Amino acid sequence: MEADAVADPTAVCRTFAKLAEEKGIQYFKNCQFINLVTEGGRVAAVDTSLGTIQCEFFVNCAGMVS
């Protein structure tokens, strides 16, 4: 039997952030995106209002129209 489910998107985001931080992942709040820095066709860093953040992995969580 299939069933639909409804999730509180704010609670889901908070839970993902909490779990990520518990694993040592840095999670930045109130940070404005400025530009992606690419090297060899991959994201190497992100320019933000908090400065440039070097990254090994980049996850785009900006929504469906991003």
C-alpha positions in Angstrom: 0.0 0.0 0.0 1.4 3.4 -1.0 0.8 6.4 1.3 1.5 10.1 1.0 3.4 12.0 3.6 3.8 15.6 4.6 7.0 17.0 6.2 7.6 20.3 7.8 10.4 21.8 5.5 11.8 23.9 8.2 12.1 21.0 10.6 13.7 18.9 7.8 16.3 21.5 7.1 17.1 22.0 10.8 17.5 18.2 11.3 19.8 17.9 8.2 21.9 20.8 9.5 22.1 19.3 13.0 23.1 15.9 11.7 25.7 17.5 9.4 27.3 19.5 12.2 27.4 16.4 14.4 29.5 14.8 11.6 31.9 17.8 11.5 30.5 19.4 8.4 30.5 23.2 8.4 27.1 24.7 7.9 26.9 28.5 7.3 23.8 30.5 8.2 23.0 34.1 7.1 25.5 33.9 4.4 25.0 35.5 1.0 26.2 33.6 -2.1 28.3 35.8 -4.5 30.0 33.4 -7.0 31.2 29.9 -7.7 34.9 29.4 -8.2 35.6 26.5 -10.6 38.7 24.6 -11.5 38.8 21.9 -14.1 35.1 21.9 -14.5 34.4 21.4 -10.8 33.5 23.7 -7.9 36.6 24.5 -5.9 35.3 27.3 -3.7 32.4 29.6 -3.1 32.7 33.4 -2.8 30.3 34.5 -0.1 29.5 37.5 2.1 31.6 35.7 4.8 34.6 35.4 2.4 35.8 32.6 0.1 35.0 29.1 1.3 37.2 26.3 -0.2 35.3 23.1 -0.7 36.0 19.5 -1.7 32.2 18.9 -2.2 29.5 21.4 -3.1 25.8 20.8 -2.5 23.4 23.2 -4.2 20.4 23.6 -1.8 19.0 26.8 -3.4 15.7 25.2 -4.5 14.1 23.9 -7.7 14.7 26.9 -9.9 18.4 27.2 -9.1 
